[in-house]
Protein backbone atom coordinates (compact mmCIF):
# COMPACT_ATOMS: atom_id res chain seq x y z
CA UNK A 1 0.00 0.00 0.00
CA UNK A 2 2.87 2.37 0.80
CA UNK A 3 4.37 1.99 -2.70
CA UNK A 4 0.99 2.74 -4.24
CA UNK A 5 0.77 6.02 -2.29
CA UNK A 6 4.27 7.07 -3.36
CA UNK A 7 3.52 6.33 -7.00
CA UNK A 8 0.27 8.30 -6.81
CA UNK A 9 1.77 11.32 -5.06
CA UNK A 10 5.01 11.65 -7.02
CA UNK A 11 5.00 14.52 -9.52
CA UNK A 12 5.00 13.48 -13.13
CA UNK A 13 7.85 14.40 -15.44
CA UNK A 14 5.52 16.94 -17.02
CA UNK A 15 5.20 18.74 -13.68
CA UNK A 16 8.87 18.72 -12.76
CA UNK A 17 12.05 19.08 -14.71
CA UNK A 18 15.60 19.44 -13.36
CA UNK A 19 15.93 22.43 -15.67
CA UNK A 20 13.52 24.23 -13.35
CA UNK A 21 16.10 24.05 -10.57
CA UNK A 22 18.92 25.07 -12.91
CA UNK A 23 16.91 28.05 -14.15
CA UNK A 24 16.17 29.08 -10.56
CA UNK A 25 19.87 28.89 -9.73
CA UNK A 26 20.77 31.04 -12.72
CA UNK A 27 18.06 33.55 -11.81
CA UNK A 28 19.31 33.77 -8.21
CA UNK A 29 22.88 34.32 -9.40
CA UNK A 30 21.73 37.01 -11.84
CA UNK A 31 19.82 38.79 -9.08
CA UNK A 32 22.83 38.62 -6.76
CA UNK A 33 25.08 40.13 -9.44
CA UNK A 34 22.55 42.94 -9.86
CA UNK A 35 22.35 43.45 -6.09
CA UNK A 36 26.14 43.62 -5.93
CA UNK A 37 26.24 46.12 -8.78
CA UNK A 38 23.49 48.26 -7.25
CA UNK A 39 24.94 48.14 -3.74
CA UNK A 40 21.86 46.52 -2.20
CA UNK A 41 22.13 45.48 1.43
CA UNK A 42 21.67 41.93 2.71
CA UNK A 43 17.95 42.28 3.49
CA UNK A 44 17.14 43.67 0.06
CA UNK A 45 19.15 40.91 -1.66
CA UNK A 46 17.42 38.28 0.48
CA UNK A 47 13.99 39.65 -0.40
CA UNK A 48 14.81 39.76 -4.11
CA UNK A 49 16.09 36.20 -4.37
CA UNK A 50 13.23 35.05 -2.15
CA UNK A 51 10.92 35.77 -5.08
CA UNK A 52 12.49 32.94 -7.12
CA UNK A 53 10.30 29.86 -7.01
CA UNK A 54 10.40 26.27 -8.26
CA UNK A 55 7.05 24.57 -8.80
CA UNK A 56 5.43 27.58 -7.18
CA UNK A 57 7.42 27.21 -3.95
CA UNK A 58 10.09 29.49 -2.51
CA UNK A 59 13.42 28.25 -1.21
CA UNK A 60 13.85 28.22 2.56
CA UNK A 61 15.21 31.39 4.14
CA UNK A 62 18.15 29.47 5.59
CA UNK A 63 19.08 28.13 2.15
CA UNK A 64 18.85 31.59 0.62
CA UNK A 65 21.05 33.05 3.37
CA UNK A 66 23.64 30.33 2.72
CA UNK A 67 23.53 31.10 -1.02
CA UNK A 68 24.12 34.80 -0.30
CA UNK A 69 26.97 33.90 2.07
CA UNK A 70 28.63 31.72 -0.59
CA UNK A 71 28.22 34.48 -3.18
CA UNK A 72 29.73 37.04 -0.77
CA UNK A 73 32.61 34.66 -0.04
CA UNK A 74 33.48 34.64 -3.76
CA UNK A 75 33.66 38.47 -3.89
CA UNK A 76 37.46 38.73 -3.93
CA UNK A 77 37.79 36.10 -6.62
CA UNK A 78 35.18 37.81 -8.81
CA UNK A 79 36.74 41.23 -8.44
CA UNK A 80 40.27 39.97 -8.98
CA UNK A 81 39.19 38.37 -12.25
CA UNK A 82 37.43 41.56 -13.37
CA UNK A 83 40.33 43.80 -12.35
CA UNK A 84 42.94 41.91 -14.36
CA UNK A 85 44.56 44.33 -16.76
CA UNK A 86 46.51 43.10 -19.72
CA UNK A 87 49.07 44.96 -21.80
CA UNK A 88 48.51 45.52 -25.48
CA UNK A 89 51.36 43.09 -26.19
CA UNK A 90 49.70 40.32 -24.09
CA UNK A 91 46.40 40.87 -25.87
CA UNK A 92 48.06 40.78 -29.30
CA UNK A 93 49.99 37.60 -28.45
CA UNK A 94 46.83 35.88 -27.23
CA UNK A 95 44.92 37.03 -30.30
CA UNK A 96 47.63 35.61 -32.57
CA UNK A 97 47.61 32.22 -30.81
CA UNK A 98 43.84 31.97 -30.57
CA UNK A 99 43.07 33.11 -34.10
CA UNK A 100 45.57 30.69 -35.64
CA UNK A 101 44.21 27.78 -33.58
CA UNK A 102 40.64 28.70 -34.44
CA UNK A 103 41.32 29.11 -38.16
CA UNK A 104 43.33 25.87 -38.33
CA UNK A 105 40.60 23.88 -36.61
CA UNK A 106 37.45 25.40 -38.04
CA UNK A 107 38.31 26.82 -41.46
Biopython code that builds the backbone (N, CA, C, O; Angstrom):
import numpy as np
from Bio.PDB.StructureBuilder import StructureBuilder

atoms = [
    (1, "UNK", "N", (0.814, -1.193, 0.000)),
    (1, "UNK", "CA", (0.000, 0.000, 0.000)),
    (1, "UNK", "C", (0.861, 1.262, 0.000)),
    (1, "UNK", "O", (0.521, 2.254, -0.645)),
    (2, "UNK", "N", (1.982, 1.217, 0.730)),
    (2, "UNK", "CA", (2.870, 2.369, 0.801)),
    (2, "UNK", "C", (3.407, 2.737, -0.590)),
    (2, "UNK", "O", (3.419, 3.913, -0.955)),
    (3, "UNK", "N", (3.845, 1.751, -1.357)),
    (3, "UNK", "CA", (4.369, 1.993, -2.698)),
    (3, "UNK", "C", (3.312, 2.608, -3.608)),
    (3, "UNK", "O", (3.621, 3.466, -4.435)),
    (4, "UNK", "N", (2.074, 2.173, -3.456)),
    (4, "UNK", "CA", (0.994, 2.740, -4.241)),
    (4, "UNK", "C", (0.843, 4.234, -3.949)),
    (4, "UNK", "O", (0.665, 5.035, -4.867)),
    (5, "UNK", "N", (0.915, 4.605, -2.673)),
    (5, "UNK", "CA", (0.773, 6.020, -2.293)),
    (5, "UNK", "C", (1.901, 6.859, -2.875)),
    (5, "UNK", "O", (1.666, 7.963, -3.364)),
    (6, "UNK", "N", (3.127, 6.339, -2.824)),
    (6, "UNK", "CA", (4.274, 7.067, -3.363)),
    (6, "UNK", "C", (4.099, 7.267, -4.854)),
    (6, "UNK", "O", (4.324, 8.364, -5.365)),
    (7, "UNK", "N", (3.699, 6.218, -5.559)),
    (7, "UNK", "CA", (3.516, 6.329, -7.003)),
    (7, "UNK", "C", (2.415, 7.326, -7.345)),
    (7, "UNK", "O", (2.521, 8.045, -8.338)),
    (8, "UNK", "N", (1.377, 7.378, -6.546)),
    (8, "UNK", "CA", (0.267, 8.297, -6.811)),
    (8, "UNK", "C", (0.617, 9.741, -6.486)),
    (8, "UNK", "O", (0.106, 10.659, -7.126)),
    (9, "UNK", "N", (1.491, 9.954, -5.487)),
    (9, "UNK", "CA", (1.768, 11.318, -5.056)),
    (9, "UNK", "C", (2.991, 11.934, -5.720)),
    (9, "UNK", "O", (3.196, 13.144, -5.625)),
    (10, "UNK", "N", (3.804, 11.129, -6.388)),
    (10, "UNK", "CA", (5.009, 11.648, -7.023)),
    (10, "UNK", "C", (4.633, 12.516, -8.216)),
    (10, "UNK", "O", (3.746, 12.156, -8.990)),
    (11, "UNK", "N", (5.307, 13.664, -8.371)),
    (11, "UNK", "CA", (5.002, 14.516, -9.522)),
    (11, "UNK", "C", (5.402, 13.835, -10.828)),
    (11, "UNK", "O", (6.397, 13.110, -10.879)),
    (12, "UNK", "N", (4.654, 14.062, -11.840)),
    (12, "UNK", "CA", (4.999, 13.477, -13.132)),
    (12, "UNK", "C", (6.129, 14.273, -13.756)),
    (12, "UNK", "O", (6.430, 15.384, -13.321)),
    (13, "UNK", "N", (6.755, 13.702, -14.779)),
    (13, "UNK", "CA", (7.846, 14.396, -15.441)),
    (13, "UNK", "C", (7.351, 15.648, -16.149)),
    (13, "UNK", "O", (8.142, 16.543, -16.448)),
    (14, "UNK", "N", (6.054, 15.722, -16.419)),
    (14, "UNK", "CA", (5.515, 16.937, -17.024)),
    (14, "UNK", "C", (5.456, 18.069, -16.015)),
    (14, "UNK", "O", (5.556, 19.239, -16.386)),
    (15, "UNK", "N", (5.293, 17.727, -14.720)),
    (15, "UNK", "CA", (5.200, 18.744, -13.684)),
    (15, "UNK", "C", (6.565, 19.247, -13.244)),
    (15, "UNK", "O", (6.704, 20.407, -12.855)),
    (16, "UNK", "N", (7.568, 18.386, -13.302)),
    (16, "UNK", "CA", (8.874, 18.723, -12.762)),
    (16, "UNK", "C", (9.968, 18.371, -13.746)),
    (16, "UNK", "O", (9.926, 17.338, -14.415)),
    (17, "UNK", "N", (10.934, 19.242, -13.814)),
    (17, "UNK", "CA", (12.048, 19.079, -14.712)),
    (17, "UNK", "C", (13.271, 19.638, -14.001)),
    (17, "UNK", "O", (13.187, 20.718, -13.417)),
    (18, "UNK", "N", (14.390, 18.952, -14.029)),
    (18, "UNK", "CA", (15.603, 19.442, -13.365)),
    (18, "UNK", "C", (16.022, 20.803, -13.909)),
    (18, "UNK", "O", (16.705, 21.563, -13.221)),
    (19, "UNK", "N", (15.625, 21.113, -15.123)),
    (19, "UNK", "CA", (15.934, 22.426, -15.674)),
    (19, "UNK", "C", (15.293, 23.535, -14.858)),
    (19, "UNK", "O", (15.803, 24.655, -14.825)),
    (20, "UNK", "N", (14.168, 23.233, -14.194)),
    (20, "UNK", "CA", (13.518, 24.234, -13.350)),
    (20, "UNK", "C", (14.454, 24.682, -12.233)),
    (20, "UNK", "O", (14.537, 25.869, -11.918)),
    (21, "UNK", "N", (15.153, 23.724, -11.642)),
    (21, "UNK", "CA", (16.099, 24.051, -10.571)),
    (21, "UNK", "C", (17.293, 24.801, -11.142)),
    (21, "UNK", "O", (17.752, 25.774, -10.544)),
    (22, "UNK", "N", (17.794, 24.371, -12.273)),
    (22, "UNK", "CA", (18.915, 25.072, -12.908)),
    (22, "UNK", "C", (18.545, 26.510, -13.248)),
    (22, "UNK", "O", (19.324, 27.433, -13.009)),
    (23, "UNK", "N", (17.361, 26.695, -13.805)),
    (23, "UNK", "CA", (16.906, 28.047, -14.146)),
    (23, "UNK", "C", (16.788, 28.914, -12.902)),
    (23, "UNK", "O", (17.145, 30.091, -12.925)),
    (24, "UNK", "N", (16.290, 28.336, -11.820)),
    (24, "UNK", "CA", (16.172, 29.084, -10.563)),
    (24, "UNK", "C", (17.549, 29.486, -10.059)),
    (24, "UNK", "O", (17.738, 30.609, -9.592)),
    (25, "UNK", "N", (18.511, 28.576, -10.151)),
    (25, "UNK", "CA", (19.875, 28.892, -9.731)),
    (25, "UNK", "C", (20.478, 30.014, -10.550)),
    (25, "UNK", "O", (21.126, 30.907, -10.004)),
    (26, "UNK", "N", (20.270, 29.976, -11.851)),
    (26, "UNK", "CA", (20.770, 31.044, -12.720)),
    (26, "UNK", "C", (20.087, 32.378, -12.412)),
    (26, "UNK", "O", (20.734, 33.426, -12.421)),
    (27, "UNK", "N", (18.796, 32.338, -12.143)),
    (27, "UNK", "CA", (18.062, 33.555, -11.813)),
    (27, "UNK", "C", (18.561, 34.147, -10.488)),
    (27, "UNK", "O", (18.732, 35.361, -10.371)),
    (28, "UNK", "N", (18.788, 33.291, -9.505)),
    (28, "UNK", "CA", (19.305, 33.769, -8.214)),
    (28, "UNK", "C", (20.670, 34.415, -8.405)),
    (28, "UNK", "O", (20.931, 35.492, -7.868)),
    (29, "UNK", "N", (21.538, 33.762, -9.165)),
    (29, "UNK", "CA", (22.879, 34.318, -9.401)),
    (29, "UNK", "C", (22.788, 35.665, -10.131)),
    (29, "UNK", "O", (23.508, 36.604, -9.792)),
    (30, "UNK", "N", (21.919, 35.756, -11.111)),
    (30, "UNK", "CA", (21.734, 37.013, -11.843)),
    (30, "UNK", "C", (21.271, 38.119, -10.892)),
    (30, "UNK", "O", (21.778, 39.239, -10.943)),
    (31, "UNK", "N", (20.323, 37.805, -10.039)),
    (31, "UNK", "CA", (19.821, 38.787, -9.077)),
    (31, "UNK", "C", (20.939, 39.221, -8.140)),
    (31, "UNK", "O", (21.069, 40.407, -7.838)),
    (32, "UNK", "N", (21.747, 38.269, -7.675)),
    (32, "UNK", "CA", (22.833, 38.622, -6.755)),
    (32, "UNK", "C", (23.877, 39.509, -7.439)),
    (32, "UNK", "O", (24.410, 40.425, -6.814)),
    (33, "UNK", "N", (24.169, 39.249, -8.701)),
    (33, "UNK", "CA", (25.078, 40.133, -9.442)),
    (33, "UNK", "C", (24.490, 41.543, -9.523)),
    (33, "UNK", "O", (25.205, 42.529, -9.343)),
    (34, "UNK", "N", (23.201, 41.632, -9.791)),
    (34, "UNK", "CA", (22.550, 42.941, -9.863)),
    (34, "UNK", "C", (22.562, 43.636, -8.501)),
    (34, "UNK", "O", (22.797, 44.841, -8.420)),
    (35, "UNK", "N", (22.313, 42.884, -7.442)),
    (35, "UNK", "CA", (22.350, 43.451, -6.087)),
    (35, "UNK", "C", (23.743, 43.964, -5.760)),
    (35, "UNK", "O", (23.895, 45.028, -5.160)),
    (36, "UNK", "N", (24.756, 43.208, -6.154)),
    (36, "UNK", "CA", (26.143, 43.621, -5.932)),
    (36, "UNK", "C", (26.435, 44.916, -6.690)),
    (36, "UNK", "O", (27.013, 45.855, -6.143)),
    (37, "UNK", "N", (26.031, 44.944, -7.937)),
    (37, "UNK", "CA", (26.243, 46.122, -8.779)),
    (37, "UNK", "C", (25.535, 47.350, -8.226)),
    (37, "UNK", "O", (26.080, 48.453, -8.241)),
    (38, "UNK", "N", (24.307, 47.146, -7.734)),
    (38, "UNK", "CA", (23.494, 48.259, -7.246)),
    (38, "UNK", "C", (23.782, 48.635, -5.799)),
    (38, "UNK", "O", (23.256, 49.629, -5.299)),
    (39, "UNK", "N", (24.615, 47.847, -5.124)),
    (39, "UNK", "CA", (24.943, 48.145, -3.736)),
    (39, "UNK", "C", (23.820, 47.844, -2.753)),
    (39, "UNK", "O", (23.729, 48.473, -1.699)),
    (40, "UNK", "N", (22.969, 46.889, -3.093)),
    (40, "UNK", "CA", (21.860, 46.522, -2.201)),
    (40, "UNK", "C", (22.403, 45.887, -0.923)),
    (40, "UNK", "O", (23.427, 45.205, -0.949)),
    (41, "UNK", "N", (21.718, 46.112, 0.185)),
    (41, "UNK", "CA", (22.132, 45.483, 1.433)),
    (41, "UNK", "C", (21.613, 44.051, 1.494)),
    (41, "UNK", "O", (20.887, 43.601, 0.608)),
    (42, "UNK", "N", (21.999, 43.344, 2.555)),
    (42, "UNK", "CA", (21.665, 41.927, 2.709)),
    (42, "UNK", "C", (20.160, 41.688, 2.673)),
    (42, "UNK", "O", (19.690, 40.786, 1.980)),
    (43, "UNK", "N", (19.399, 42.496, 3.418)),
    (43, "UNK", "CA", (17.951, 42.284, 3.489)),
    (43, "UNK", "C", (17.275, 42.456, 2.136)),
    (43, "UNK", "O", (16.373, 41.697, 1.782)),
    (44, "UNK", "N", (17.714, 43.450, 1.390)),
    (44, "UNK", "CA", (17.137, 43.665, 0.058)),
    (44, "UNK", "C", (17.472, 42.492, -0.862)),
    (44, "UNK", "O", (16.609, 41.996, -1.586)),
    (45, "UNK", "N", (18.740, 42.050, -0.829)),
    (45, "UNK", "CA", (19.146, 40.905, -1.660)),
    (45, "UNK", "C", (18.344, 39.662, -1.279)),
    (45, "UNK", "O", (17.889, 38.921, -2.150)),
    (46, "UNK", "N", (18.173, 39.439, 0.014)),
    (46, "UNK", "CA", (17.417, 38.278, 0.481)),
    (46, "UNK", "C", (15.970, 38.339, -0.006)),
    (46, "UNK", "O", (15.416, 37.332, -0.446)),
    (47, "UNK", "N", (15.373, 39.500, 0.075)),
    (47, "UNK", "CA", (13.988, 39.651, -0.402)),
    (47, "UNK", "C", (13.880, 39.424, -1.902)),
    (47, "UNK", "O", (12.925, 38.804, -2.372)),
    (48, "UNK", "N", (14.852, 39.921, -2.652)),
    (48, "UNK", "CA", (14.811, 39.760, -4.105)),
    (48, "UNK", "C", (14.952, 38.305, -4.520)),
    (48, "UNK", "O", (14.186, 37.823, -5.354)),
    (49, "UNK", "N", (15.920, 37.601, -3.949)),
    (49, "UNK", "CA", (16.090, 36.205, -4.367)),
    (49, "UNK", "C", (15.002, 35.316, -3.777)),
    (49, "UNK", "O", (14.768, 34.210, -4.265)),
    (50, "UNK", "N", (14.341, 35.795, -2.733)),
    (50, "UNK", "CA", (13.230, 35.048, -2.153)),
    (50, "UNK", "C", (12.029, 34.962, -3.074)),
    (50, "UNK", "O", (11.129, 34.152, -2.854)),
    (51, "UNK", "N", (12.013, 35.791, -4.100)),
    (51, "UNK", "CA", (10.921, 35.772, -5.079)),
    (51, "UNK", "C", (11.063, 34.631, -6.093)),
    (51, "UNK", "O", (10.106, 34.299, -6.792)),
    (52, "UNK", "N", (12.249, 34.035, -6.171)),
    (52, "UNK", "CA", (12.486, 32.944, -7.116)),
    (52, "UNK", "C", (11.817, 31.682, -6.580)),
    (52, "UNK", "O", (12.000, 31.311, -5.420)),
    (53, "UNK", "N", (11.049, 31.040, -7.431)),
    (53, "UNK", "CA", (10.297, 29.861, -7.012)),
    (53, "UNK", "C", (10.535, 28.698, -7.983)),
    (53, "UNK", "O", (10.836, 28.896, -9.160)),
    (54, "UNK", "N", (10.391, 27.495, -7.454)),
    (54, "UNK", "CA", (10.403, 26.270, -8.262)),
    (54, "UNK", "C", (9.117, 25.537, -7.941)),
    (54, "UNK", "O", (8.823, 25.272, -6.776)),
    (55, "UNK", "N", (8.357, 25.209, -8.959)),
    (55, "UNK", "CA", (7.053, 24.567, -8.797)),
    (55, "UNK", "C", (6.151, 25.379, -7.876)),
    (55, "UNK", "O", (5.363, 24.826, -7.109)),
    (56, "UNK", "N", (6.281, 26.693, -7.965)),
    (56, "UNK", "CA", (5.432, 27.580, -7.182)),
    (56, "UNK", "C", (5.843, 27.749, -5.733)),
    (56, "UNK", "O", (5.145, 28.417, -4.970)),
    (57, "UNK", "N", (6.966, 27.154, -5.334)),
    (57, "UNK", "CA", (7.423, 27.211, -3.950)),
    (57, "UNK", "C", (8.731, 27.970, -3.846)),
    (57, "UNK", "O", (9.604, 27.845, -4.705)),
    (58, "UNK", "N", (8.860, 28.762, -2.782)),
    (58, "UNK", "CA", (10.093, 29.489, -2.509)),
    (58, "UNK", "C", (11.111, 28.576, -1.842)),
    (58, "UNK", "O", (10.751, 27.565, -1.239)),
    (59, "UNK", "N", (12.372, 28.936, -1.954)),
    (59, "UNK", "CA", (13.421, 28.248, -1.214)),
    (59, "UNK", "C", (13.346, 28.683, 0.246)),
    (59, "UNK", "O", (12.819, 29.753, 0.551)),
    (60, "UNK", "N", (13.868, 27.861, 1.142)),
    (60, "UNK", "CA", (13.849, 28.215, 2.560)),
    (60, "UNK", "C", (14.749, 29.425, 2.795)),
    (60, "UNK", "O", (15.722, 29.639, 2.071)),
    (61, "UNK", "N", (14.418, 30.199, 3.801)),
    (61, "UNK", "CA", (15.210, 31.386, 4.138)),
    (61, "UNK", "C", (16.636, 30.993, 4.483)),
    (61, "UNK", "O", (17.578, 31.673, 4.075)),
    (62, "UNK", "N", (16.810, 29.912, 5.224)),
    (62, "UNK", "CA", (18.155, 29.472, 5.590)),
    (62, "UNK", "C", (18.978, 29.138, 4.342)),
    (62, "UNK", "O", (20.152, 29.498, 4.258)),
    (63, "UNK", "N", (18.369, 28.454, 3.380)),
    (63, "UNK", "CA", (19.079, 28.126, 2.151)),
    (63, "UNK", "C", (19.466, 29.394, 1.398)),
    (63, "UNK", "O", (20.583, 29.500, 0.893)),
    (64, "UNK", "N", (18.558, 30.344, 1.323)),
    (64, "UNK", "CA", (18.852, 31.592, 0.620)),
    (64, "UNK", "C", (19.974, 32.367, 1.306)),
    (64, "UNK", "O", (20.822, 32.957, 0.638)),
    (65, "UNK", "N", (19.976, 32.364, 2.647)),
    (65, "UNK", "CA", (21.047, 33.051, 3.368)),
    (65, "UNK", "C", (22.384, 32.374, 3.111)),
    (65, "UNK", "O", (23.405, 33.054, 3.001)),
    (66, "UNK", "N", (22.400, 31.049, 3.014)),
    (66, "UNK", "CA", (23.638, 30.331, 2.721)),
    (66, "UNK", "C", (24.114, 30.615, 1.299)),
    (66, "UNK", "O", (25.317, 30.708, 1.054)),
    (67, "UNK", "N", (23.184, 30.754, 0.368)),
    (67, "UNK", "CA", (23.535, 31.096, -1.016)),
    (67, "UNK", "C", (24.164, 32.485, -1.063)),
    (67, "UNK", "O", (25.178, 32.688, -1.731)),
    (68, "UNK", "N", (23.563, 33.440, -0.354)),
    (68, "UNK", "CA", (24.123, 34.798, -0.301)),
    (68, "UNK", "C", (25.511, 34.763, 0.327)),
    (68, "UNK", "O", (26.426, 35.428, -0.158)),
    (69, "UNK", "N", (25.676, 33.993, 1.399)),
    (69, "UNK", "CA", (26.967, 33.900, 2.071)),
    (69, "UNK", "C", (28.031, 33.350, 1.131)),
    (69, "UNK", "O", (29.149, 33.863, 1.090)),
    (70, "UNK", "N", (27.688, 32.306, 0.374)),
    (70, "UNK", "CA", (28.626, 31.724, -0.595)),
    (70, "UNK", "C", (28.977, 32.732, -1.682)),
    (70, "UNK", "O", (30.139, 32.840, -2.076)),
    (71, "UNK", "N", (27.991, 33.464, -2.164)),
    (71, "UNK", "CA", (28.217, 34.485, -3.184)),
    (71, "UNK", "C", (29.145, 35.574, -2.639)),
    (71, "UNK", "O", (30.063, 36.014, -3.331)),
    (72, "UNK", "N", (28.903, 36.008, -1.395)),
    (72, "UNK", "CA", (29.733, 37.041, -0.773)),
    (72, "UNK", "C", (31.159, 36.531, -0.564)),
    (72, "UNK", "O", (32.116, 37.296, -0.687)),
    (73, "UNK", "N", (31.302, 35.261, -0.253)),
    (73, "UNK", "CA", (32.607, 34.656, -0.037)),
    (73, "UNK", "C", (33.441, 34.666, -1.321)),
    (73, "UNK", "O", (34.670, 34.694, -1.259)),
    (74, "UNK", "N", (32.792, 34.644, -2.462)),
    (74, "UNK", "CA", (33.476, 34.637, -3.760)),
    (74, "UNK", "C", (33.794, 36.047, -4.269)),
    (74, "UNK", "O", (34.294, 36.204, -5.383)),
    (75, "UNK", "N", (33.509, 37.067, -3.464)),
    (75, "UNK", "CA", (33.659, 38.466, -3.887)),
    (75, "UNK", "C", (35.080, 38.770, -4.365)),
    (75, "UNK", "O", (35.265, 39.318, -5.452)),
    (76, "UNK", "N", (36.077, 38.419, -3.562)),
    (76, "UNK", "CA", (37.458, 38.733, -3.929)),
    (76, "UNK", "C", (37.863, 38.059, -5.228)),
    (76, "UNK", "O", (38.529, 38.669, -6.064)),
    (77, "UNK", "N", (37.473, 36.827, -5.398)),
    (77, "UNK", "CA", (37.795, 36.096, -6.622)),
    (77, "UNK", "C", (37.157, 36.756, -7.839)),
    (77, "UNK", "O", (37.796, 36.910, -8.879)),
    (78, "UNK", "N", (35.875, 37.148, -7.698)),
    (78, "UNK", "CA", (35.182, 37.809, -8.807)),
    (78, "UNK", "C", (35.851, 39.124, -9.162)),
    (78, "UNK", "O", (36.081, 39.410, -10.338)),
    (79, "UNK", "N", (36.160, 39.914, -8.167)),
    (79, "UNK", "CA", (36.738, 41.231, -8.441)),
    (79, "UNK", "C", (38.163, 41.139, -8.946)),
    (79, "UNK", "O", (38.589, 41.967, -9.751)),
    (80, "UNK", "N", (38.902, 40.151, -8.487)),
    (80, "UNK", "CA", (40.265, 39.969, -8.978)),
    (80, "UNK", "C", (40.232, 39.622, -10.459)),
    (80, "UNK", "O", (41.038, 40.133, -11.237)),
    (81, "UNK", "N", (39.311, 38.764, -10.847)),
    (81, "UNK", "CA", (39.190, 38.368, -12.251)),
    (81, "UNK", "C", (38.774, 39.549, -13.121)),
    (81, "UNK", "O", (39.253, 39.689, -14.247)),
    (82, "UNK", "N", (37.881, 40.402, -12.606)),
    (82, "UNK", "CA", (37.426, 41.560, -13.367)),
    (82, "UNK", "C", (38.484, 42.647, -13.443)),
    (82, "UNK", "O", (38.533, 43.407, -14.410)),
    (83, "UNK", "N", (39.339, 42.721, -12.414)),
    (83, "UNK", "CA", (40.326, 43.799, -12.347)),
    (83, "UNK", "C", (41.605, 43.481, -13.104)),
    (83, "UNK", "O", (42.484, 44.337, -13.208)),
    (84, "UNK", "N", (41.728, 42.278, -13.631)),
    (84, "UNK", "CA", (42.938, 41.910, -14.357)),
    (84, "UNK", "C", (43.098, 42.816, -15.567)),
    (84, "UNK", "O", (42.190, 42.959, -16.385)),
    (85, "UNK", "N", (44.274, 43.423, -15.661)),
    (85, "UNK", "CA", (44.558, 44.331, -16.764)),
    (85, "UNK", "C", (45.698, 43.727, -17.566)),
    (85, "UNK", "O", (46.715, 43.309, -17.012)),
    (86, "UNK", "N", (45.515, 43.689, -18.859)),
    (86, "UNK", "CA", (46.510, 43.099, -19.722)),
    (86, "UNK", "C", (47.122, 44.188, -20.596)),
    (86, "UNK", "O", (46.459, 45.155, -20.971)),
    (87, "UNK", "N", (48.398, 44.007, -20.908)),
    (87, "UNK", "CA", (49.070, 44.957, -21.795)),
    (87, "UNK", "C", (48.622, 44.700, -23.225)),
    (87, "UNK", "O", (48.076, 43.641, -23.537)),
    (88, "UNK", "N", (48.852, 45.652, -24.061)),
    (88, "UNK", "CA", (48.513, 45.518, -25.484)),
    (88, "UNK", "C", (49.285, 44.354, -26.101)),
    (88, "UNK", "O", (48.759, 43.626, -26.943)),
    (89, "UNK", "N", (50.530, 44.188, -25.677)),
    (89, "UNK", "CA", (51.356, 43.085, -26.195)),
    (89, "UNK", "C", (50.777, 41.722, -25.795)),
    (89, "UNK", "O", (50.747, 40.805, -26.617)),
    (90, "UNK", "N", (50.317, 41.576, -24.545)),
    (90, "UNK", "CA", (49.704, 40.320, -24.093)),
    (90, "UNK", "C", (48.426, 40.025, -24.877)),
    (90, "UNK", "O", (48.177, 38.883, -25.261)),
    (91, "UNK", "N", (47.628, 41.048, -25.108)),
    (91, "UNK", "CA", (46.399, 40.866, -25.872)),
    (91, "UNK", "C", (46.700, 40.455, -27.308)),
    (91, "UNK", "O", (46.041, 39.571, -27.856)),
    (92, "UNK", "N", (47.701, 41.098, -27.918)),
    (92, "UNK", "CA", (48.063, 40.777, -29.300)),
    (92, "UNK", "C", (48.614, 39.358, -29.405)),
    (92, "UNK", "O", (48.286, 38.632, -30.344)),
    (93, "UNK", "N", (49.452, 38.958, -28.442)),
    (93, "UNK", "CA", (49.986, 37.597, -28.446)),
    (93, "UNK", "C", (48.867, 36.567, -28.322)),
    (93, "UNK", "O", (48.852, 35.566, -29.038)),
    (94, "UNK", "N", (47.932, 36.822, -27.408)),
    (94, "UNK", "CA", (46.826, 35.877, -27.226)),
    (94, "UNK", "C", (45.952, 35.825, -28.471)),
    (94, "UNK", "O", (45.505, 34.752, -28.877)),
    (95, "UNK", "N", (45.708, 36.989, -29.079)),
    (95, "UNK", "CA", (44.919, 37.026, -30.299)),
    (95, "UNK", "C", (45.592, 36.189, -31.390)),
    (95, "UNK", "O", (44.928, 35.416, -32.080)),
    (96, "UNK", "N", (46.893, 36.345, -31.540)),
    (96, "UNK", "CA", (47.628, 35.610, -32.568)),
    (96, "UNK", "C", (47.510, 34.101, -32.343)),
    (96, "UNK", "O", (47.239, 33.353, -33.283)),
    (97, "UNK", "N", (47.710, 33.655, -31.108)),
    (97, "UNK", "CA", (47.610, 32.222, -30.813)),
    (97, "UNK", "C", (46.191, 31.713, -31.028)),
    (97, "UNK", "O", (45.981, 30.680, -31.664)),
    (98, "UNK", "N", (45.234, 32.436, -30.501)),
    (98, "UNK", "CA", (43.839, 31.972, -30.567)),
    (98, "UNK", "C", (43.301, 31.977, -31.983)),
    (98, "UNK", "O", (42.612, 31.041, -32.389)),
    (99, "UNK", "N", (43.608, 33.022, -32.742)),
    (99, "UNK", "CA", (43.066, 33.106, -34.100)),
    (99, "UNK", "C", (43.662, 32.028, -34.995)),
    (99, "UNK", "O", (42.954, 31.456, -35.824)),
    (100, "UNK", "N", (44.944, 31.745, -34.842)),
    (100, "UNK", "CA", (45.568, 30.690, -35.642)),
    (100, "UNK", "C", (44.946, 29.338, -35.289)),
    (100, "UNK", "O", (44.597, 28.562, -36.178)),
    (101, "UNK", "N", (44.809, 29.061, -33.997)),
    (101, "UNK", "CA", (44.214, 27.781, -33.578)),
    (101, "UNK", "C", (42.788, 27.653, -34.107)),
    (101, "UNK", "O", (42.400, 26.610, -34.632)),
    (102, "UNK", "N", (42.018, 28.723, -33.962)),
    (102, "UNK", "CA", (40.637, 28.704, -34.440)),
    (102, "UNK", "C", (40.579, 28.442, -35.947)),
    (102, "UNK", "O", (39.857, 27.559, -36.411)),
    (103, "UNK", "N", (41.348, 29.224, -36.694)),
    (103, "UNK", "CA", (41.315, 29.111, -38.155)),
    (103, "UNK", "C", (41.830, 27.754, -38.630)),
    (103, "UNK", "O", (41.324, 27.216, -39.615)),
    (104, "UNK", "N", (42.827, 27.196, -37.948)),
    (104, "UNK", "CA", (43.331, 25.869, -38.333)),
    (104, "UNK", "C", (42.309, 24.777, -38.064)),
    (104, "UNK", "O", (42.206, 23.814, -38.824)),
    (105, "UNK", "N", (41.559, 24.927, -36.986)),
    (105, "UNK", "CA", (40.596, 23.883, -36.605)),
    (105, "UNK", "C", (39.253, 24.001, -37.315)),
    (105, "UNK", "O", (38.615, 22.992, -37.617)),
    (106, "UNK", "N", (38.829, 25.218, -37.579)),
    (106, "UNK", "CA", (37.455, 25.404, -38.045)),
    (106, "UNK", "C", (37.332, 25.955, -39.459)),
    (106, "UNK", "O", (36.217, 26.072, -39.967)),
    (107, "UNK", "N", (38.405, 26.287, -40.091)),
    (107, "UNK", "CA", (38.312, 26.816, -41.464)),
    (107, "UNK", "C", (39.069, 25.952, -42.430)),
    (107, "UNK", "O", (39.100, 26.243, -43.625)),
]
sb = StructureBuilder()
sb.init_structure("model")
sb.init_model(0)
sb.init_chain("A")
sb.init_seg("    ")
for serial, (resi, resn, name, xyz) in enumerate(atoms, 1):
    if name == "N":
        sb.init_residue(resn, " ", resi, " ")
    sb.init_atom(name, np.array(xyz, "f"), 0.0, 1.0, " ", f" {name:<3s}", serial, name[0])
structure = sb.get_structure()
